[in-house]
């Protein structure tokens, strides 16, 4: 039996406890502070102090403490007798209490030695039980776990979650030989997480809960997975977080189960999501990225924050689980394309906005005008009033209060401005082109400028963009204009002058890419996009035969992607003395997707005034003002 004299002397020896700590890898500074050898301490959160003649060790981060003998017991996973033996206390003492050697001769105690590496095993299971019992008995700590992490007391007990003696860290029994700690106060000082023992592998799975129905939620972190489990759904946690590769055996564990993953709202989280999806799918796992609408700026960085927000709203676990299930279903890439998915989509039944052209028969035939979200193609031979027709539609839309834009690749904005001014003032365009405007014309123009100068119509030409206009530049221009002006009608005049991108392999490849880009632009910006295109001049068997979709020049697939395709033609009547020229613009339907115009069998006809450029209904009394 050990003598009390030896034990008291050992406990009062500062050098003894310092030697044990230094042998375990912790170096004391002048104040007695050191890094804790029991966890991956990033700063000096531990130290030694003297109380009542006994030197003691204490870690403020993980809560481990005790005198030199208790320190060796924990480091060496041994009992009291093993600890004092390891510290070199002689087995015999003299009658007066002075220490003696094995032969009974008086001797001087040797300086205690640090335990051997093989003796410094940490009893993770016992430590985890101690922390779990402490949490279970602490109602305030359980309440904090629920309020700050959305993990209820039943889930905490089931998973063995605990808390350190100082209340600064939650503990997780990730294996029989390792315990992970996670800071209880997310905004507190010190390391966010650490392991006991120090150096334990972070590539582990914890918790593993596969009994609940539905997809298994794979979470980079213990508390995130615990929150999912508390909500009533299956989950697996990756203890290494976003910085770790998937642990070995995960694919075998999840075999036959669908997996849901929510990326943290940061670059690291999204990168981990991509890596995890690739690894699981390669292993044959049905893994799916789920969007919960996370927003780091709004305090919703990860799935744990999302679940906590629902708890704070007063939602029960069953309601939270239903939201998780719904988010998982919505993440199915095939779901929007199933009949049920199409029928349940809001946009399937939403009213579709139409931009009225101001040409009564055309609007009636199109069911209200040009449908937004699609491309409308106006084609024809050179000089057949294509640009004039499109300019009239844009002007009519603007007069009706619909913001519109003409992207004029062929006609300078000055000439387009003259065309519209002549149209509104009912004066010949030729009277404006020279710049020498007669007073009678000026009077009409002044009235037009006063009345229509603020129409929501924008005309862009090549002085607005630098270099050739490509599809990518066009997309940027339209996006900016839609944000600033709210454009609902975009007219591109004309398609053949849209330049190739440097990456286009050929003109034909460029035509295909341009076609796809226009279709995408109309859909993304939710505008009616009108494009003007020319007809081929050569290669037709009969130049007088009606045009077909195959005759459209440089359109790629746009003829087939477009909502409507119209062949534009015009004819001027024989002039009568003293009367201004008049004629007819005809729109022959080559294709229509949402209307029955194609079955009419005859073109739509409108009155045309070549000198002013105006196009209107055959019955002008029921024209634009009555639309």
C-alpha positions as CSV (number, residue, x, y, z in Angstrom):
1,X,0.0,0.0,0.0
2,X,1.3,3.4,-0.9
3,X,2.4,5.7,1.9
4,X,0.4,9.0,2.4
5,X,3.7,10.9,2.7
6,X,4.7,9.8,-0.9
7,X,1.4,10.7,-2.3
8,X,1.2,14.2,-0.7
9,X,4.7,14.9,-1.8
10,X,4.0,13.9,-5.3
11,X,0.9,16.0,-5.6
12,X,2.7,19.0,-4.2
13,X,5.5,18.7,-6.7
14,X,5.0,21.2,-9.6
15,X,7.9,19.5,-11.5
16,X,6.1,16.2,-11.3
17,X,2.9,17.3,-13.1
18,X,4.9,19.4,-15.5
19,X,6.9,16.3,-16.5
20,X,3.8,14.3,-17.1
21,X,2.3,17.0,-19.3
22,X,5.6,17.5,-21.3
23,X,5.8,13.8,-21.7
24,X,2.4,13.8,-23.3
25,X,3.5,16.6,-25.7
26,X,2.2,19.7,-23.9
27,X,4.7,22.4,-23.2
28,X,4.1,24.8,-20.3
29,X,4.9,28.4,-20.7
30,X,6.0,30.7,-17.9
31,X,2.5,31.2,-16.5
32,X,1.7,27.5,-16.4
33,X,-0.5,27.6,-19.5
34,X,-0.3,24.9,-22.2
35,X,-2.2,23.2,-25.0
36,X,-4.3,20.3,-23.8
37,X,-2.9,16.9,-24.7
38,X,-6.4,15.4,-24.6
39,X,-7.7,17.1,-27.7
40,X,-6.5,18.9,-30.8
41,X,-6.0,22.2,-29.0
42,X,-5.3,25.0,-31.4
43,X,-4.3,27.4,-28.6
44,X,-3.3,27.2,-24.9
45,X,-6.7,26.4,-23.3
46,X,-5.3,24.4,-20.4
47,X,-2.8,25.0,-17.6
48,X,-1.7,24.1,-14.1
49,X,-2.4,25.8,-10.8
50,X,-1.8,25.3,-7.1
51,X,-4.6,25.0,-4.6
52,X,-4.2,23.9,-1.0
53,X,-0.7,22.7,-1.6
54,X,-1.7,20.5,-4.5
55,X,-0.8,21.2,-8.1
56,X,-3.7,20.5,-10.5
57,X,-4.3,20.5,-14.3
58,X,-7.4,21.9,-15.9
59,X,-8.5,22.3,-19.6
60,X,-11.1,25.0,-20.2
61,X,-12.0,23.6,-23.6
62,X,-12.7,19.9,-22.9
63,X,-13.2,20.0,-19.1
64,X,-10.5,17.5,-18.3
65,X,-8.8,18.2,-14.9
66,X,-7.1,16.7,-11.9
67,X,-3.9,16.3,-10.0
68,X,-0.8,14.5,-11.3
69,X,-2.1,11.0,-10.3
70,X,-5.5,11.6,-11.9
71,X,-3.8,13.0,-15.0
72,X,-1.7,9.8,-15.4
73,X,-4.8,7.7,-14.8
74,X,-6.6,9.3,-17.7
75,X,-3.6,9.4,-20.0
76,X,-2.7,5.8,-19.3
77,X,-6.2,4.4,-19.1
78,X,-5.1,2.8,-15.8
79,X,-6.2,2.8,-12.1
80,X,-4.8,4.5,-9.1
81,X,-2.2,1.8,-8.3
82,X,-1.1,1.7,-11.9
83,X,-0.7,5.5,-12.0
84,X,1.4,5.8,-8.9
85,X,3.5,2.9,-10.0
86,X,4.1,4.6,-13.3
87,X,5.1,7.7,-11.4
88,X,7.9,5.8,-9.7
89,X,6.7,5.8,-6.0
90,X,8.8,3.1,-4.1
91,X,6.7,0.1,-2.9
92,X,8.2,0.3,0.7
93,X,8.7,3.1,3.2
94,X,10.6,3.3,6.6
95,X,8.7,3.4,9.8
96,X,9.1,7.1,10.2
97,X,7.6,7.6,6.7
98,X,10.9,8.4,5.0
99,X,11.1,6.7,1.6
100,X,13.4,3.6,1.3
101,X,14.4,1.4,-1.6
102,X,13.5,-2.2,-2.2
103,X,16.1,-3.4,0.2
104,X,14.9,-1.1,3.0
105,X,17.7,1.5,2.7
106,X,16.7,5.2,2.8
107,X,16.6,6.8,-0.6
108,X,15.6,10.0,-2.4
109,X,12.5,9.8,-4.6
110,X,13.3,10.0,-8.3
111,X,11.6,12.6,-10.6
112,X,8.4,11.0,-12.0
113,X,8.6,9.9,-15.6
114,X,5.9,10.6,-18.2
115,X,3.8,7.5,-19.1
116,X,5.0,5.5,-22.1
117,X,3.1,6.1,-25.3
118,X,1.5,2.7,-25.0
119,X,0.1,3.7,-21.6
120,X,-1.6,6.9,-22.8
121,X,-4.8,5.4,-24.2
122,X,-7.9,7.4,-23.8
123,X,-11.0,5.6,-22.6
124,X,-13.4,7.2,-25.1
125,X,-16.4,5.1,-24.2
126,X,-16.2,6.0,-20.5
127,X,-15.7,9.6,-21.3
128,X,-18.6,9.7,-23.7
129,X,-20.9,8.1,-21.1
130,X,-19.8,10.6,-18.5
131,X,-20.6,13.6,-20.9
132,X,-23.9,12.0,-22.0
133,X,-25.0,11.5,-18.3
134,X,-24.1,15.1,-17.6
135,X,-26.2,16.4,-20.5
136,X,-29.2,14.2,-19.5
137,X,-29.1,15.6,-16.0
138,X,-28.9,19.2,-17.2
139,X,-32.3,20.5,-18.2
140,X,-30.8,23.9,-19.2
141,X,-28.2,22.3,-21.5
142,X,-30.9,20.1,-23.1
143,X,-33.0,23.2,-23.7
144,X,-30.0,25.0,-25.3
145,X,-29.4,22.0,-27.6
146,X,-33.0,22.2,-28.8
147,X,-33.1,26.0,-29.1
148,X,-29.7,26.3,-30.9
149,X,-29.4,23.0,-32.8
150,X,-33.0,21.7,-33.1
151,X,-32.0,18.4,-31.5
152,X,-34.5,17.3,-28.9
153,X,-33.7,15.4,-25.6
154,X,-34.9,12.0,-26.9
155,X,-32.7,12.2,-29.9
156,X,-29.8,13.4,-27.8
157,X,-30.2,10.4,-25.4
158,X,-30.6,8.0,-28.3
159,X,-27.4,9.2,-30.0
160,X,-25.4,9.5,-26.8
161,X,-24.8,13.3,-27.3
162,X,-23.2,14.8,-24.2
163,X,-21.6,18.0,-22.9
164,X,-18.3,18.8,-21.3
165,X,-17.9,19.7,-17.7
166,X,-17.5,23.4,-18.5
167,X,-20.5,23.4,-20.8
168,X,-18.5,24.7,-23.7
169,X,-18.7,21.7,-26.1
170,X,-21.2,19.1,-27.1
171,X,-19.7,15.6,-27.3
172,X,-20.4,12.9,-29.9
173,X,-19.3,9.2,-29.4
174,X,-18.3,8.7,-33.0
175,X,-16.6,5.3,-32.2
176,X,-15.4,3.2,-29.3
177,X,-12.0,4.9,-29.4
178,X,-12.8,8.5,-30.3
179,X,-15.1,11.4,-29.1
180,X,-15.7,14.5,-31.2
181,X,-16.4,17.8,-29.6
182,X,-18.4,20.7,-31.2
183,X,-18.5,24.1,-29.7
184,X,-21.9,24.7,-27.9
185,X,-21.8,28.4,-28.6
186,X,-21.2,28.9,-32.3
187,X,-20.0,32.4,-31.8
188,X,-17.7,31.7,-28.9
189,X,-14.0,31.8,-28.8
190,X,-11.7,28.8,-29.3
191,X,-11.7,26.0,-31.8
192,X,-15.0,25.0,-33.3
193,X,-14.4,21.3,-32.9
194,X,-11.7,18.9,-31.7
195,X,-11.2,15.2,-31.1
196,X,-10.3,13.1,-28.1
197,X,-7.8,11.6,-28.3
198,X,-5.8,14.0,-30.3
199,X,-5.0,12.8,-33.9
200,X,-8.1,10.6,-34.2
201,X,-9.2,10.0,-37.8
202,X,-11.9,12.4,-39.0
203,X,-13.1,10.2,-41.8
204,X,-15.9,8.6,-39.9
205,X,-19.7,8.1,-40.1
206,X,-21.7,9.4,-37.2
207,X,-24.6,9.3,-36.5
208,X,-26.0,6.5,-38.6
209,X,-29.8,6.3,-38.5
210,X,-31.4,4.4,-41.4
211,X,-34.7,3.2,-39.8
212,X,-36.8,6.2,-40.8
213,X,-38.7,6.2,-44.2
214,X,-37.7,8.1,-47.3
215,X,-34.4,9.2,-48.6
216,X,-31.3,9.1,-46.4
217,X,-30.0,12.6,-45.8
218,X,-26.2,12.7,-46.1
219,X,-24.9,15.5,-43.9
220,X,-21.4,17.0,-43.6
221,X,-21.4,17.2,-39.8
222,X,-22.9,15.5,-36.8
223,X,-25.3,18.2,-35.6
224,X,-26.8,18.6,-39.1
225,X,-27.5,14.9,-39.3
226,X,-28.8,14.9,-35.7
227,X,-31.3,17.7,-36.6
228,X,-32.6,15.6,-39.5
229,X,-33.0,12.6,-37.3
230,X,-34.8,14.7,-34.7
231,X,-37.2,15.8,-37.5
232,X,-38.0,12.1,-38.1
233,X,-36.0,11.2,-41.2
234,X,-33.0,8.9,-41.9
235,X,-29.6,10.5,-41.9
236,X,-25.9,9.8,-41.9
237,X,-23.3,12.3,-40.7
238,X,-19.8,12.7,-42.1
239,X,-17.7,13.8,-39.1
240,X,-14.9,15.3,-41.2
241,X,-17.4,17.8,-42.7
242,X,-17.0,19.4,-46.1
243,X,-13.3,19.0,-46.0
244,X,-13.3,15.2,-45.8
245,X,-13.6,12.6,-48.5
246,X,-16.4,10.1,-48.1
247,X,-15.5,7.5,-45.6
248,X,-14.8,3.9,-46.7
249,X,-17.9,1.7,-46.6
250,X,-20.4,4.4,-47.2
251,X,-21.6,3.0,-50.5
252,X,-22.1,-0.4,-49.0
253,X,-24.0,1.1,-46.1
254,X,-26.4,3.1,-48.4
255,X,-26.9,0.4,-51.0
256,X,-30.5,0.2,-52.1
257,X,-31.4,3.5,-50.5
258,X,-32.0,6.9,-52.2
259,X,-29.7,9.6,-50.9
260,X,-30.4,13.4,-50.5
261,X,-27.7,15.9,-50.1
262,X,-28.0,19.6,-49.3
263,X,-25.0,21.8,-50.0
264,X,-24.0,24.5,-47.6
265,X,-24.4,27.9,-49.0
266,X,-20.7,28.6,-49.7
267,X,-18.1,27.5,-52.2
268,X,-16.7,24.8,-50.0
269,X,-20.2,23.3,-49.5
270,X,-21.0,23.3,-53.2
271,X,-17.6,21.7,-54.0
272,X,-18.2,19.0,-51.5
273,X,-21.7,18.3,-52.9
274,X,-20.3,17.9,-56.4
275,X,-17.7,15.5,-55.1
276,X,-20.1,13.5,-53.0
277,X,-22.6,13.2,-55.8
278,X,-20.0,12.0,-58.2
279,X,-18.6,9.4,-55.8
280,X,-22.1,8.0,-54.8
281,X,-23.4,7.9,-58.4
282,X,-20.2,6.1,-59.5
283,X,-21.0,3.5,-56.8
284,X,-24.5,3.0,-58.2
285,X,-26.3,5.1,-55.5
286,X,-29.3,7.1,-56.4
287,X,-28.0,10.4,-55.0
288,X,-29.8,13.7,-55.5
289,X,-28.9,17.3,-54.8
290,X,-31.8,19.0,-52.9
291,X,-32.4,22.8,-52.9
292,X,-33.8,24.1,-49.6
293,X,-33.4,27.7,-50.6
294,X,-30.5,28.3,-48.3
295,X,-29.1,31.8,-48.0
296,X,-26.0,32.4,-45.9
297,X,-26.7,36.2,-45.7
298,X,-30.1,35.4,-44.2
299,X,-28.6,33.0,-41.6
300,X,-29.5,29.8,-43.4
301,X,-26.1,28.5,-44.3
302,X,-26.8,24.7,-44.0
303,X,-29.6,22.2,-43.5
304,X,-29.1,22.5,-39.7
305,X,-29.9,26.2,-39.9
306,X,-32.9,25.4,-42.1
307,X,-34.4,22.9,-39.7
308,X,-33.8,25.3,-36.7
309,X,-35.6,28.0,-38.6
310,X,-38.6,25.7,-38.9
311,X,-38.5,24.8,-35.2
312,X,-38.3,28.5,-34.3
313,X,-41.5,29.0,-36.4
314,X,-43.2,26.5,-34.1
315,X,-43.4,23.7,-36.6
316,X,-43.7,20.1,-35.4
317,X,-41.2,17.4,-36.5
318,X,-43.9,15.8,-38.8
319,X,-44.3,19.1,-40.6
320,X,-40.6,19.6,-41.0
321,X,-40.2,16.0,-42.3
322,X,-43.0,16.7,-44.8
323,X,-41.1,19.7,-46.1
324,X,-37.9,17.7,-46.4
325,X,-39.8,15.0,-48.3
326,X,-41.4,17.6,-50.7
327,X,-38.0,19.2,-51.3
328,X,-36.5,15.8,-52.2
329,X,-39.4,15.1,-54.6
330,X,-39.0,18.5,-56.3
331,X,-35.2,17.7,-56.8
332,X,-36.0,14.8,-59.0
333,X,-34.7,15.9,-62.4
334,X,-37.4,13.9,-64.2
335,X,-40.3,15.1,-62.1
336,X,-41.0,18.4,-64.1
337,X,-41.2,16.3,-67.2
338,X,-43.7,13.7,-66.1
339,X,-47.3,14.3,-66.8
340,X,-48.1,14.7,-63.1
341,X,-45.2,17.1,-62.7
342,X,-46.4,19.2,-65.7
343,X,-49.9,19.3,-64.4
344,X,-48.9,20.3,-60.9
345,X,-46.5,23.1,-62.1
346,X,-47.9,26.5,-61.6
347,X,-46.5,27.8,-64.9
348,X,-48.6,25.2,-66.8
349,X,-51.8,27.0,-65.8
350,X,-50.5,30.5,-65.5
351,X,-52.0,33.1,-67.9
352,X,-49.7,33.9,-70.8
353,X,-49.1,37.5,-71.6
354,X,-49.5,38.6,-75.3
355,X,-48.1,41.7,-76.8
356,X,-50.7,43.2,-79.1
357,X,-49.5,44.2,-82.5
358,X,-52.2,46.8,-83.1
359,X,-53.2,44.9,-86.3
360,X,-56.6,43.6,-85.5
361,X,-56.8,40.5,-87.7
362,X,-53.3,39.5,-86.7
363,X,-54.0,39.9,-83.0
364,X,-57.3,38.0,-83.3
365,X,-55.7,35.2,-85.2
366,X,-52.9,34.9,-82.6
367,X,-55.3,34.8,-79.7
368,X,-54.4,38.2,-78.4
369,X,-51.1,39.1,-80.0
370,X,-47.4,37.9,-79.9
371,X,-46.9,35.4,-77.1
372,X,-44.1,36.2,-74.7
373,X,-41.4,33.6,-74.1
374,X,-41.2,32.7,-77.8
375,X,-39.7,33.8,-81.1
376,X,-41.8,35.2,-83.9
377,X,-40.1,35.2,-87.3
378,X,-41.0,37.6,-90.1
379,X,-39.3,36.6,-93.4
380,X,-39.4,37.8,-97.0
381,X,-37.5,38.9,-100.0
382,X,-35.5,42.1,-100.0
383,X,-37.6,45.3,-100.2
384,X,-40.9,43.6,-99.2
385,X,-41.7,45.7,-96.1
386,X,-40.3,43.3,-93.5
387,X,-38.6,46.0,-91.5
388,X,-41.5,48.4,-92.0
389,X,-44.0,45.8,-90.7
390,X,-41.9,45.0,-87.6
391,X,-41.3,48.8,-86.9
392,X,-45.1,49.3,-87.1
393,X,-45.7,46.5,-84.6
394,X,-43.1,47.9,-82.2
395,X,-44.6,51.4,-82.5
396,X,-48.1,50.1,-81.9
397,X,-47.0,48.2,-78.8
398,X,-45.3,51.3,-77.4
399,X,-48.4,53.5,-78.1
400,X,-50.3,50.9,-76.1
401,X,-47.9,51.4,-73.2
402,X,-45.9,48.2,-73.7
403,X,-42.1,48.8,-73.4
404,X,-40.4,47.7,-76.7
405,X,-37.0,47.8,-78.3
406,X,-35.8,47.6,-81.9
407,X,-32.3,46.2,-82.3
408,X,-31.5,47.5,-85.8
409,X,-28.5,45.9,-87.3
410,X,-29.3,47.1,-90.8
411,X,-30.9,50.6,-90.6
412,X,-29.2,53.3,-88.5
413,X,-31.3,54.7,-85.6
414,X,-31.5,58.0,-87.4
415,X,-33.3,56.4,-90.4
416,X,-35.5,54.3,-88.1
417,X,-36.4,57.5,-86.2
418,X,-37.3,59.1,-89.5
419,X,-39.5,56.1,-90.4
420,X,-41.4,56.3,-87.1
421,X,-41.7,60.1,-87.2
422,X,-43.1,60.0,-90.8
423,X,-45.5,57.3,-89.7
424,X,-46.9,59.3,-86.8
425,X,-46.9,62.7,-88.6
426,X,-48.3,61.2,-91.8
427,X,-45.6,62.9,-93.9
428,X,-43.4,61.3,-96.6
429,X,-40.1,59.8,-95.3
430,X,-38.4,61.4,-98.3
431,X,-39.2,64.8,-96.8
432,X,-37.2,64.0,-93.7
433,X,-34.2,62.1,-95.2
434,X,-32.6,65.1,-96.9
435,X,-32.5,67.3,-93.8
436,X,-34.1,70.2,-95.6
437,X,-37.5,70.0,-94.0
438,X,-40.3,72.3,-95.2
439,X,-42.1,74.4,-92.7
440,X,-45.4,72.6,-93.2
441,X,-43.7,69.4,-92.4
442,X,-41.9,70.9,-89.4
443,X,-45.3,72.0,-87.9
444,X,-46.5,68.4,-88.0
445,X,-43.2,67.1,-86.6
446,X,-43.3,69.5,-83.7
447,X,-46.7,68.1,-82.7
448,X,-45.5,64.5,-83.0
449,X,-42.4,65.2,-80.9
450,X,-44.4,66.8,-78.2
451,X,-47.0,64.0,-78.1
452,X,-44.9,60.9,-78.6
453,X,-41.4,61.8,-77.5
454,X,-41.8,59.8,-74.3
455,X,-43.1,56.6,-75.9
456,X,-41.5,53.5,-74.2
457,X,-39.6,52.6,-77.4
458,X,-35.9,52.2,-77.6
459,X,-34.0,51.9,-80.9
460,X,-30.4,50.5,-80.8
461,X,-27.9,50.5,-83.6
462,X,-24.3,49.6,-84.0
463,X,-23.1,52.7,-82.2
464,X,-24.5,51.2,-79.0
465,X,-22.3,48.1,-79.0
466,X,-18.6,47.8,-79.9
467,X,-17.6,45.6,-82.7
468,X,-19.9,43.0,-84.4
469,X,-23.1,42.1,-82.5
470,X,-23.0,38.5,-81.4
471,X,-25.6,36.4,-79.7
472,X,-23.8,36.8,-76.3
473,X,-23.6,40.6,-76.6
474,X,-27.3,40.6,-77.7
475,X,-28.2,38.6,-74.6
476,X,-26.4,41.1,-72.3
477,X,-28.0,44.1,-74.0
478,X,-31.5,42.6,-73.7
479,X,-31.0,41.6,-70.0
480,X,-29.8,45.1,-69.2
481,X,-32.7,46.7,-71.1
482,X,-35.3,44.4,-69.5
483,X,-34.0,45.4,-66.0
484,X,-34.0,49.1,-66.8
485,X,-37.1,49.6,-69.1
486,X,-39.1,46.4,-68.6
487,X,-39.1,45.5,-72.3
488,X,-41.7,43.0,-73.3
489,X,-41.1,43.2,-77.0
490,X,-37.7,42.8,-78.7
491,X,-37.4,43.2,-82.5
492,X,-34.1,42.1,-84.1
493,X,-33.7,43.4,-87.6
494,X,-32.3,41.4,-89.0
495,X,-31.1,37.8,-88.2
496,X,-28.6,37.5,-91.0
497,X,-26.5,40.3,-89.6
498,X,-26.0,38.7,-86.2
499,X,-22.3,38.0,-86.1
500,X,-20.6,34.6,-85.4
501,X,-18.9,34.0,-82.1
502,X,-15.1,33.4,-82.3
503,X,-15.8,29.8,-81.2
504,X,-18.2,29.0,-84.0
505,X,-16.8,26.3,-86.3
506,X,-18.8,27.4,-89.4
507,X,-21.6,29.7,-90.6
508,X,-24.0,26.8,-90.3
509,X,-22.9,26.1,-86.7
510,X,-23.3,29.7,-86.0
511,X,-26.8,29.7,-87.4
512,X,-27.8,26.8,-85.1
513,X,-26.2,28.4,-82.1
514,X,-27.9,31.8,-82.9
515,X,-31.3,30.1,-83.3
516,X,-30.9,28.4,-79.9
517,X,-29.7,31.6,-78.3
518,X,-32.8,33.6,-79.5
519,X,-35.1,30.9,-78.3
520,X,-33.4,30.8,-74.9
521,X,-33.3,34.7,-74.7
522,X,-37.1,34.9,-75.2
523,X,-37.8,32.3,-72.6
524,X,-35.3,33.6,-70.0
525,X,-36.3,37.3,-70.3
526,X,-40.0,36.4,-70.8
527,X,-40.3,38.6,-73.9
528,X,-41.9,38.3,-77.3
529,X,-38.9,38.3,-79.6
530,X,-39.5,39.3,-83.2
531,X,-36.7,38.4,-85.7
532,X,-36.5,39.5,-89.3
533,X,-34.9,37.1,-91.8
534,X,-34.4,37.1,-95.5
535,X,-35.3,34.4,-98.0
536,X,-32.8,32.7,-100.2
537,X,-32.2,34.4,-103.5
538,X,-30.8,31.4,-105.3
539,X,-31.3,27.6,-105.2
540,X,-35.1,27.6,-105.5
541,X,-36.6,25.6,-108.3
542,X,-39.3,28.2,-108.9
543,X,-38.5,31.8,-107.8
544,X,-42.2,32.7,-108.1
545,X,-43.4,29.8,-106.0
546,X,-44.6,30.6,-102.5
547,X,-41.9,30.6,-99.8
548,X,-41.5,27.8,-97.4
549,X,-39.6,27.3,-94.1
550,X,-36.7,25.8,-96.0
551,X,-36.3,29.1,-98.0
552,X,-35.4,31.1,-94.9
553,X,-31.8,32.3,-95.1
554,X,-29.4,31.8,-92.1
555,X,-32.1,30.8,-89.7
556,X,-30.7,27.5,-88.5
557,X,-33.4,25.8,-86.5
558,X,-35.2,29.0,-85.7
559,X,-38.0,28.2,-88.2
560,X,-38.8,25.1,-86.2
561,X,-38.2,26.6,-82.8
562,X,-40.2,29.7,-83.5
563,X,-43.8,30.1,-82.3
564,X,-44.9,31.8,-85.5
565,X,-43.3,32.3,-88.9
566,X,-44.8,34.8,-91.4
567,X,-43.9,35.4,-95.0
568,X,-44.1,39.2,-95.6
569,X,-44.9,40.5,-99.0
570,X,-46.2,43.8,-100.3
571,X,-47.8,45.3,-103.4
572,X,-48.3,48.9,-104.4
573,X,-51.5,49.9,-106.2
574,X,-51.4,51.8,-109.4
575,X,-50.9,55.5,-108.5
576,X,-53.8,57.9,-109.0
577,X,-53.2,61.5,-109.9
578,X,-53.4,63.8,-106.8
579,X,-53.5,60.8,-104.3
580,X,-50.7,59.5,-102.2
581,X,-49.4,56.0,-102.9
582,X,-51.2,53.1,-101.2
583,X,-50.8,49.4,-101.3
584,X,-51.1,46.2,-99.4
585,X,-48.9,44.2,-97.0
586,X,-49.7,40.5,-96.8
587,X,-48.7,38.1,-94.1
588,X,-48.8,34.5,-95.1
589,X,-48.6,32.0,-92.3
590,X,-45.8,29.5,-92.8
591,X,-46.1,28.2,-89.3
592,X,-48.1,28.8,-86.1
593,X,-48.0,26.8,-82.9
594,X,-50.8,28.2,-80.7
595,X,-53.3,29.6,-83.2
596,X,-55.4,28.4,-86.1
597,X,-54.1,30.9,-88.6
598,X,-52.4,28.3,-90.7
599,X,-55.7,26.7,-91.6
600,X,-57.2,29.9,-92.9
601,X,-55.6,29.2,-96.3
602,X,-55.2,32.9,-97.3
603,X,-52.9,35.6,-96.1
604,X,-53.7,38.5,-93.8
605,X,-53.9,41.8,-95.6
606,X,-53.3,45.3,-94.3
607,X,-53.3,48.7,-95.9
608,X,-49.9,50.1,-96.5
609,X,-48.8,53.6,-97.3
610,X,-45.3,53.3,-98.9
611,X,-44.4,57.0,-98.6
612,X,-44.9,57.2,-94.8
613,X,-44.3,53.6,-93.9
614,X,-47.6,53.3,-92.1
615,X,-49.4,49.9,-92.0
616,X,-52.9,49.6,-90.6
617,X,-56.0,47.6,-90.7
618,X,-58.1,47.6,-93.9
619,X,-60.8,49.3,-91.9
620,X,-58.8,52.1,-90.1
621,X,-61.9,53.1,-88.1
622,X,-61.4,50.0,-86.0
623,X,-57.7,50.2,-85.8
624,X,-55.3,50.8,-83.0
625,X,-57.5,53.0,-80.9
626,X,-60.1,50.3,-80.6
627,X,-57.7,47.5,-79.6
